[in-house]
């Protein structure tokens, strides 16, 4: 176990280094923040002074080296737009994103798991067709469209839920449901396909032949073996929901990490964008590590290997 943990930590550090390099280079392909900071009538001398003040006049490899040294000391840079520490802006939004992703994932699991099990048990029946339609719509409709539709129905017409902000738990309902629908569609399909595969196994037929109750056969024997791919999907989805919620957070005016990254791209705020992506990558790597450990709990074969 110690060797496994050590190897994963090393792999995680290498992955973070790769992510830092990629986002550092790609962030600078969209142009210089000087073009956004200064007015159009700014002189070439003023632009050169602003570029030097931001440290963008140095070669790219030198800029990256300085950035890595600063990050190793806990300094993620200063926001070009607000002049505040980039990591402070990230941490101020992080809790909102973590709670929103958790709420969306809770909705997805609460709907997708039972719906997938029922669809598998009632194959080709009305419930199975409903689950297929539910999953198809969830995977097909873009988040910004379903988000706008949710605002129109629940905030404008019915007036029962707020459309923007994060001041109370009511503000989390619509964006969490919008994000959770997409994820629950994937959970439903995975649970259904996994259950159908397991229900046809010989040990399930043997359990039924021995007279075990159907509830015990489904939940204790079939579901536990079918849930392993779902655990991976749910674990990966948590990290992805935090960073891939740009459309949802912009539509609902939600102050989260994805919206902060969107604003950083608009203003070419390199330090903030880099800090957001590094924090996001760290969360994904940490969640993947936790999923690997959970595999050993759910499947003894993984623990023995």
Secondary structure, DSSP 8 states (H G I E B T S, - for coil): -HHHHHHHHHHHHHHHHHHHHHHHHHHGGG--THHHHS-TT--HHHHHHHHHHTTTTS-HHHHHHHHHHHHHTT---B-TTT-SBHHHHHHHHHHHHHHHHHHHHHHHHHHHHHHHHHHHHTTTSHHHHHHHHHHHHHHHS-HHHHHHHHIIIIIIIS--S-SS--SSTHHHHHHHHHHHHHHHHHHHHHHHHHHHHHHTSHHHHHHHHTT--HHHIIIIIIHHHHSHHHHHHHHHHHHHHHHS-HHHHHHTT--SHHHHHHHHHHHT-HHHHHHHHHHHHHHHHHHHHHHHHHHHHH-HHHHH-
